[in-house]
């Protein structure tokens, strides 16, 4: 009798999706070889983005292609489908998804049956109904946004250098970042450092002409590194003439004017939104149990509570923290947990297929590191607090050890070495966002309007 292979469907190609599939193809090597198991990965992008490197990619320290990991190369024993899952009917073990081809063909969503489901679509930016945000705001979750922001900052310096209007110059040289977490602080620190360096090549733009503003609704920034290091970070940023405004919100950015809750108004052409994330909308299009915050209700073994053969981890999952002193505490939705959970998740799925006991996800808190620009950083690791160059060096060593594949590690290390020997690149490639613009103009079309 010929039996169908067990199909494991992994939804998402981020930290959890890629690492889980990578671990599964190693654990189930014999089953995959004998045709007894099949791993299908459906991801909107054909690559995994290592997000901790986005600030350095925006600053030009790392090439964009080295921030991403191609799924097809890494997951060579898996079937990778570039598409988007639109709904999941776990009762029928069926997922509906679309691809670029289905849109071209106009056939509508396709259906894929599965035996085991790993739901790891990640998260999306958590936005608020701030007037003008959808029109002028810039996100910082993808490599495209990071490179677009780098090009945008250099273009604003070009505008300021060439304009004769003081109001236009002032708006171009004002950069507002909303959100004092990792993404906001690291992006601001790296880009301010890059822009300060680039200013030396402009005859009429100086570093002190630029205004960098960090807006945070709570009373502290970088809570992950502890209160003391958070206060040090505020002092360090203010020492660099960065305006840090705590307990302040962005009320509006209409007409390119950032209006803050403390009454301040800043004409600006740059508003970067990094104020948190929320669960992916796909979770609401499933029949799986969710928490009040819209995340998958999971057990300590990373299975979905009350839904056999469904698994979750990372940003999309509410995983109980069994090591916490307070009962009911959940693991934070960050990359450190996601990578560790993926290994346990892969082990547990393999154990489940082989009818072996499952293990709980337990973690030992290592600490947190954050970069504030070249040779500047803060860290709280194994109870030790570091700042300045040692923290920055530890930040690089830690993330170099965590980025997947020897190929990527070698390329990133080579780029860091070269950037230490040669000067920074300060070229804006903004035309990449409209690659057909020149040809369309030559063919009689119109030049695209500015999007920001």
For each residue, the residues with C-beta under 8 A, 3 or more apart:
1:
2:
3: 36
4: 7
5: 35 36 37 38
6: 31 36 37 38 115 116 353
7: 4 37 38 40 113 114 115 116
8: 24 37 38 39 40 114 115 116 117 118 349
9: 40 42 95 112 114 116 117 118
10: 13 17 20 21 24 39 40 41 42 78 118 120
11: 17 42 85 88 95 117 118 119 120 121 282
12: 16 17 42 43 118 119 120 121 122 316
13: 10 17 18 41 43 44 45 46 47 48 71 80
14: 17 18 43 48 49 120 121 122 314 338
15: 18 19 48 120 122 314 335 338 339 342
16: 12 19 20 118 120 122 313 314 316 338 341 342 345
17: 10 11 12 13 14 20 21 41 43 48 118 120 122
18: 13 14 15 21 22 41 48 69 71 74 75 342 404
19: 15 16 22 23 338 339 342 343 346 404
20: 10 16 17 23 24 118 120 313 342 345 346 349
21: 10 17 18 24 25 39 41 75 78 118
22: 18 19 25 26 74 75 346 404
23: 19 20 26 27 342 343 345 346 347
24: 8 10 20 21 27 28 39 78 346 349 350
25: 21 22 28 29 32 39 75 76 77 78
26: 22 23 29 346
27: 23 24 346 347 350
28: 24 25 31 32 37 39 350 353
29: 25 26 32 33 77
30: 33 34
31: 6 28 34 36 37 353
32: 25 28 29 35 36 37 38 39 77
33: 29 30
34: 30 31
35: 5 32 38
36: 3 5 6 31 32
37: 5 6 7 8 28 31 32 353
38: 5 6 7 8 32 35 79
39: 8 10 21 24 25 28 32 75 77 78 79
40: 7 8 9 10 78 79 81 112 114
41: 10 13 17 18 21 71 75 78 79 80 81
42: 9 10 11 12 81 83 84 85 95 97 112
43: 12 13 14 17 46 71 80 81 82 83
44: 13 82 83 84
45: 13 48 49 82
46: 13 43 70 71 72 80 82
47: 13 68 69 70 71
48: 13 14 15 17 18 45 68 69 71 74 404
49: 14 45 54 67 68 142 143
50: 53 67 68 69 399 402 403 404 408
51: 54 141 183 335
52: 55 182 335 399 402
53: 50 56 57 62 66 67 399 403 412
54: 49 51 57 58 67 140 141 142 143 145 146 183 187
55: 52 58 59 146 183 186 187 189 190 191 371
56: 53 59 61 62 190 371
57: 53 54 60 61 62 63 64 67 143 146 147 150
58: 54 55 140 146 147 149 150 187 190 191 194
59: 55 56 150 190 191 193 194 373 374
60: 57 150 194 424 425 426
61: 56 57 190 374 415 416 419 424
62: 53 56 57 66 67 412 415 416
63: 57 66 67 411 415
64: 57 67 68 143 146 147
65: 68
66: 53 62 63 408 411 412 415
67: 49 50 53 54 57 62 63 64 143 146
68: 47 48 49 50 64 65 143
69: 18 47 48 50 73 74 403 404 405 408
70: 46 47 73 74
71: 13 18 41 43 46 47 48 74 75 80
72: 46 75 76 80
73: 69 70 76
74: 18 22 48 69 70 71 404 405
75: 18 21 22 25 39 41 71 72 78 80
76: 25 72 73
77: 25 29 32 39
78: 10 21 24 25 39 40 41 75
79: 38 39 40 41
80: 13 41 43 46 71 72 75
81: 40 41 42 43 97 99
82: 43 44 45 46 99 100
83: 42 43 44 97 98 99 100 102
84: 42 44 97 98 99
85: 11 42 88 95 96 97 121 282
86: 96 97 98 109 282 285
87: 95 96 109 282 285 286
88: 11 85 94 95 96 117 119 282 285 286 287 288
89: 92 93 94 95 96 286 287
90: 93 117 286 287 288 307 309 310
91: 287
92: 89 113
93: 89 90 113 114 115 117 309
94: 88 89 111 112 113 114
95: 9 11 42 85 87 88 89 111 112 114 117
96: 85 86 87 88 89 109 110 111 112
97: 42 81 83 84 85 86 109 110 112
98: 83 84 86 102 103 108 109 110
99: 81 82 83 84 102 103 110
100: 82 83 103 104
101: 104 105
102: 83 98 99 105 106 107 108 109 110
103: 98 99 100 106
104: 100 101
105: 101 102
106: 102 103
107: 102 110
108: 98 102
109: 86 87 96 97 98 102
110: 96 97 98 99 102 107
111: 94 95 96
112: 9 40 42 94 95 96 97
113: 7 92 93 94
114: 7 8 9 40 93 94 95 117
115: 6 7 8 93 309
116: 6 7 8 9 309 310 311 349 352 353
117: 8 9 11 88 90 93 95 114 309 310 311
118: 8 9 10 11 12 16 17 20 21 311 312 313 345 349
119: 11 12 88 282 283 286 288 296 304 310 311 312 316 317
120: 10 11 12 14 15 16 17 20 312 313 314 316 317
121: 11 12 14 85 280 282 283 316
122: 12 14 15 16 17 280 314 315 316
123: 277 278 279 280 315 316 333
124: 141 277 278 279 280 281
125: 139 141 273 274 276 277 278
126: 275 276 277 278
127: 130 133 134 137 273 275
128: 133 275
129: 133
130: 127 133 137 250 251 252 253
131: 251 252 253 254
132: 135 136 137 252 253 254 255 256
133: 127 128 129 130 136 137 250 253 271 273
134: 127 137
135: 132 254
136: 132 133 253 256 269 271 452
137: 127 130 132 133 134 253 271 272 273
138: 145 148 149 152 270 271 272 273 452
139: 125 142 145 272 273 274
140: 54 58 145 146 149 183 184 187 272 273 274
141: 51 54 124 125 145 183 277
142: 49 54 139 145 146
143: 49 54 57 64 67 68 146 147
144: 147 148
145: 54 138 139 140 141 142 148 149
146: 54 55 57 58 64 67 140 142 143 149 150 187
147: 57 58 64 143 144 150 151 429 432
148: 138 144 145 151 152 433
149: 58 138 140 145 146 152 153 187 191 272
150: 57 58 59 60 146 147 153 154 191 194 428
151: 147 148 154 155 428 429 430 432 433
152: 138 148 149 155 156 270 430 452
153: 149 150 156 157 175 191 194 195 270
154: 150 151 157 158 195 198 426 427 428 430
155: 151 152 158 159 428 430
156: 152 153 159 160 172 173 175 269 270
157: 153 154 160 161 172 173 195 198 199 202 205
158: 154 155 161 162 428
159: 155 156 162 163 168 169 172 269
160: 156 157 163 168 169 172 173 205 209
161: 157 158 202 203 204 205
162: 158 159
163: 159 160 168 169 172
164:
165: 168 169
166: 169 170
167: 170 171 267
168: 159 160 163 165 171 172
169: 159 160 163 165 166 172 173
170: 166 167 173 174 267
171: 167 168 174 256 267 268 269
172: 156 157 159 160 163 168 169 269
173: 156 157 160 169 170 205 209 210 211
174: 170 171 210 211 213 258 266 267 268 269 270
175: 153 156 188 191 192 195 210 211 212 213 268 270 272
176: 213 215 250 253 258 266 268 270 271 272
177: 184 187 188 212 213 214 215 272 274
178: 184 215 250 271 272 273 274 275
179: 183 184 215 216 273 274 275 276
180: 184 185 214 215 216 218 220 221 222 244 246
181: 184 185 221 222 223 224 274 275 276
182: 52 185 186 222 224 370
183: 51 54 55 140 141 179 186 187 274
184: 140 177 178 179 180 181 187 188 214 216 221 272 274 275
185: 180 181 182 188 189 214 221 222 233 237 370 372
186: 55 182 183 189 190 370 371 372
187: 54 55 58 140 146 149 177 183 184 190 191 272 274
188: 175 177 184 185 191 192 212 214 237 242 272
189: 55 185 186 192 193 237 371 372 373 376
190: 55 56 58 59 61 186 187 193 194 371 373 374
191: 55 58 59 149 150 153 175 187 188 194 195
192: 175 188 189 195 196 210 212 240 242 373
193: 59 189 190 196 197 373 374 376
194: 58 59 60 150 153 190 191 197 198 424 426
195: 153 154 157 175 191 192 198 199 207 210
196: 192 193 199 207 210
197: 193 194 200 424 426
198: 154 157 194 195 201 202 424 426
199: 157 195 196 202 205 206 207 209 210
200: 197
201: 198 426
202: 157 161 198 199 205 206
203: 161
204: 161
205: 157 160 161 173 199 202 209 210
206: 199 202 209
207: 195 196 199 210
208: 241
209: 160 173 199 205 206
210: 173 174 175 192 195 196 199 205 207
211: 173 174 175 243 266
212: 175 177 188 192 240 241 242 243
213: 174 175 176 177 242 243 245 258 266
214: 177 180 184 185 188 221 237 242 243 244 245
215: 176 177 178 179 180 245 248 249 250 260
216: 179 180 184 220 221 244 245 246 247 248
217: 247 248 249 275
218: 180 223 246 247
219: 246 247
220: 180 216 223 227 230 231 234 246
221: 180 181 184 185 214 216 230 233 234 244 246
222: 180 181 182 185 225 229 230 233 368 370 378
223: 181 218 220 226 227 230
224: 181 182 334 368 370 380
225: 222 229 230 233 367 368 369 370 378 379 380
226: 223 229 230 380 385
227: 220 223 230 231
228: 231 232 385
229: 222 225 226 232 233 378 379 380 385 387
230: 220 221 222 223 225 226 227 233 234
231: 220 227 228 234 235
232: 228 229 235 236 378 387
233: 185 221 222 225 229 230 236 237 370 372 378
234: 220 221 230 231 237 238 244 246
235: 231 232 238 239
236: 232 233 239 240 372 376 378 387
237: 185 188 189 214 233 234 240 242 244 372
238: 234 235 241 242 243 244
239: 235 236
240: 192 212 236 237
241: 208 212 238
242: 188 192 212 213 214 237 238
243: 211 212 213 214 238
244: 180 214 216 221 234 237 238
245: 213 214 215 216 248 260 262 264
246: 180 216 218 219 220 221 234
247: 216 217 218 219
248: 215 216 217 245 260 261 262
249: 215 217 260 261
250: 130 133 176 178 215 253 258 259 260 261 271
251: 130 131 259 260 261
252: 130 131 132 257 258 259
253: 130 131 132 133 136 137 176 250 256 257 258 259 268 271
254: 131 132 135 257
255: 132
256: 132 136 171 253 267 268 269
257: 252 253 254 265 266 267 268
258: 174 176 213 250 252 253 265 266 267 268 271
259: 250 251 252 253 264 265
260: 215 245 248 249 250 251 263 264 265 266
261: 248 249 250 251
262: 245 248
263: 260
264: 245 259 260
265: 257 258 259 260
266: 174 176 211 213 257 258 260
267: 167 170 171 174 256 257 258
268: 171 174 175 176 253 256 257 258 271
269: 136 156 159 171 172 174 256 452
270: 138 152 153 156 174 175 176 452
271: 133 136 137 138 176 178 250 253 258 268
272: 137 138 139 140 149 175 176 177 178 184 187 188
273: 125 127 133 137 138 139 140 178 179
274: 125 139 140 177 178 179 181 183 184 187
275: 126 127 128 178 179 181 184 217
276: 125 126 179 181
277: 123 124 125 126 141 315 333
278: 123 124 125 126 294
279: 123 124 283 290 293 294 295 315 316
280: 121 122 123 124 283 315 316
281: 124 284 285
282: 11 85 86 87 88 119 121 285 286
283: 119 121 279 280 286 288 290 294 295 296 316
284: 281 290 294
285: 86 87 88 281 282
286: 87 88 89 90 119 282 283
287: 88 89 90 91
288: 88 90 119 283 296 297 304 307 310
289: 296 297 304 305 306 307
290: 279 283 284 294 295 296 297
291: 294 295 296 297 318
292:
293: 279 318
294: 278 279 283 284 290 291
295: 279 283 290 291 315 316 317 318 333
296: 119 283 288 289 290 291 304 312 316 317 318
297: 288 289 290 291 304 305 306 318
298: 302 303 304 305 311 312 313 317 318 319 320
299: 302 303 304 305 320
300: 319 320 322 360 361
301: 348 358 359 360 361
302: 298 299 311 312 313 317 319 341 344 345 348 361
303: 298 299 307 308 310 311 312 348 358
304: 119 288 289 296 297 298 299 307 310 311 312
305: 289 297 298 299
306: 289 297
307: 90 288 289 303 304 310
308: 303
309: 90 93 115 116 117
310: 90 116 117 119 288 303 304 307
311: 116 117 118 119 298 302 303 304 345 348 349
312: 118 119 120 296 298 302 303 304 316 317 319
313: 16 20 118 120 298 302 316 317 319 337 338 341 342 344 345 361
314: 14 15 16 120 122 317 333 337 338 341 342
315: 122 123 277 279 280 295 333 338
316: 12 16 119 120 121 122 123 279 280 283 295 296 312 313
317: 119 120 295 296 298 302 312 313 314 341
318: 291 293 295 296 297 298 330
319: 298 300 302 312 313 330 331 337 341 361
320: 298 299 300 328 329 330 331
321: 324 329 330 331 363
322: 300 360 361 362
323: 362 363 364 365
324: 321 327 329
325: 329
326: 329
327: 324
328: 320
329: 320 321 324 325 326
330: 318 319 320 321
331: 319 320 321 337 341 361 363
332: 337
333: 123 277 295 314 315 337 338
334: 224 337 338
335: 15 51 52 338 339
336: 339 340 366 368
337: 313 314 319 331 332 333 334 340 341 363
338: 14 15 16 19 313 314 315 333 334 335 341 342
339: 15 19 335 336 342 343 402
340: 336 337 343 344 361 363
341: 16 302 313 314 317 319 331 337 338 344 345 361
342: 15 16 18 19 20 23 313 314 338 339 345 346
343: 19 23 339 340 346 347
344: 302 313 340 341 347 348 359 361
345: 16 20 23 118 302 311 313 341 342 348 349
346: 19 20 22 23 24 26 27 342 343 349 350
347: 23 27 343 344 350 351 359
348: 301 302 303 311 344 345 351 352 358 359
349: 8 20 24 116 118 311 345 346 352 353
350: 24 27 28 346 347 353 354
351: 347 348 354 356 357 358 359
352: 116 348 349 355 356 358
353: 6 28 31 37 116 349 350
354: 350 351
355: 352
356: 351 352
357: 351
358: 301 303 348 351 352
359: 301 344 347 348 351
360: 300 301 322
361: 300 301 302 313 319 322 331 340 341 344
362: 322 323
363: 321 323 331 337 340
364: 323
365: 323
366: 336 381 382
367: 225 379 380 381 382 383 384
368: 222 224 225 336 379 380 381
369: 225 377 378 379 380 381 391 394 395 398 399
370: 182 185 186 222 224 225 233 377 378 379 391 395
371: 55 56 186 189 190 376 377 392 395 396
372: 185 186 189 233 236 237 376 377 378 392
373: 59 189 190 192 193 376
374: 59 61 190 193 392
375: 388 389 392
376: 189 193 236 371 372 373 388 389 392
377: 369 370 371 372 386 387 388 389 391 392 393 394 395
378: 222 225 229 232 233 236 369 370 372 386 387 391
379: 225 229 367 368 369 370 384 385 386 387 390 391 394 395
380: 224 225 226 229 367 368 369 383 384 385 386
381: 366 367 368 369 384 386 394
382: 366 367
383: 367 380
384: 367 379 380 381
385: 226 228 229 379 380
386: 377 378 379 380 381 390 391 394
387: 229 232 236 377 378 379 390 391
388: 375 376 377 391 392
389: 375 376 377 392 393
390: 379 386 387 393 394
391: 369 370 377 378 379 386 387 388 394 395
392: 371 372 374 375 376 377 388 389 395 396
393: 377 389 390 396 397
394: 369 377 379 381 386 390 391 397 398
395: 369 370 371 377 379 391 392 398 399
396: 371 392 393 399 400 416
397: 393 394 400 401
398: 369 394 395 401 402
399: 50 52 53 369 395 396 402 403
400: 396 397 403 409 412 413
401: 397 398 409
402: 50 52 339 398 399
403: 50 53 69 399 400 408 409 412
404: 18 19 22 48 50 69 74 408
405: 69 74 408 409
406: 409 410
407: 410 411
408: 50 66 69 403 404 405 411 412
409: 400 401 403 405 406 412 413
410: 406 407 413 414
411: 63 66 407 408 414 415
412: 53 62 66 400 403 408 409 415 416
413: 400 409 410 416 417
414: 410 411 417 418
415: 61 62 63 66 411 412 418 419
416: 61 62 396 412 413 419 420
417: 413 414 420 421
418: 414 415 421 422
419: 61 415 416 422 424
420: 416 417
421: 417 418
422: 418 419
423:
424: 60 61 194 197 198 419
425: 60
426: 60 154 194 197 198 201
427: 154
428: 150 151 154 155 158
429: 147 151 432
430: 151 152 154 155 433
431: 434 435 437 438
432: 147 151 429 435
433: 148 151 430 451
434: 431 437 448
435: 431 432
436: 439 440
437: 431 434 440 441 447 448
438: 431 441 442
439: 436 442 443
440: 436 437 443 445 446 447 448
441: 437 438 445 446 447
442: 438 439
443: 439 440
444:
445: 440 441
446: 440 441
447: 437 440 441
448: 434 437 440 451
449:
450:
451: 433 448
452: 136 138 152 269 270
